[in-house]
């Protein structure tokens, strides 16, 4: 990667005037720049010095590098410079990096089975990503990616800011010992005014001492109490990870206090209809404007794995998929999530773990493009 980009564009994201920026970055910003952070760490730390989060970022950055290099080696030479520029620019734009990473991965998976032409950027009216030649016919394939909090009721940055203020105002003197207090703010509808962190902190403090949780049309406050006196740190983490009231947007945990108590605050979204509405618009626009003619497939990547899991049970989503698959030009709708890096036992020793769901049209000519 350094040979392709000797300027090391990832350093521009992580450093400013020679000073590391990540130390003052919001956790959600750092998360979205994990590839640049991982490459930064490779330049500044030894592998044995990394903690688990840093190690995961390094794995992620190496997987992205390998995917990029393999992609550049496989595509037509006339496309190489264009994609080099896209990769270079993506380091400073996390949403572009997500989209590009997904496109390259889809190309890698599909081209391992079929001949694939890259159409994005071609002169003419075609604006889709790939043309897949499958036996005696061709399928147009477009890729779309959704960031972690795309079209949800509350954004990750706002959620993290709210949790930071709440954690700072939670009273640690609960007259309890070795208890996990997990407070979850379940967002149910769009809130016109900013949530009041002081009010929420006061309600949480009352609930931890036996008060009644807040329930209104916009949100419900849940406070779960779990005895953790005989649990290891990993077992405690598993306990609060299982407490779920929808799609988790943000989570913060304090360190144990002198009484052995631990305080965890989460923000979850239980109403995903807003997201489904946005998803419908994206899908309809793609099939109408980008892959409107011929046999077409649309691949969608969800960076939020919980959203991927919940969406299949959403009635609006089920109805939408049924209508889309009835259209004459539609071959399939492909949903993908879990785009995180993992170690492999054989070359290239690193890859992406994926969950894939492909909905095929009722046509006898429809065919799977991606298989796990």
PyMOL commands that set and color helices and strands:
alter all, ss='L'
color gray80, all
select helices_A, chain A and resi 9-14+22-24+27-32+34-44+47-49+52-74+77-90+94-111+156-169+197-208+233-242+273-290+305-311+315-325
alter helices_A, ss='H'
color red, helices_A
select strands_A, chain A and resi 15-16+19-20+115-118+130-134+137-146+179-187+219-227+247-253+262-269+296-302+330-343+350-360
alter strands_A, ss='S'
color yellow, strands_A
deselect
rebuild
show_as cartoon
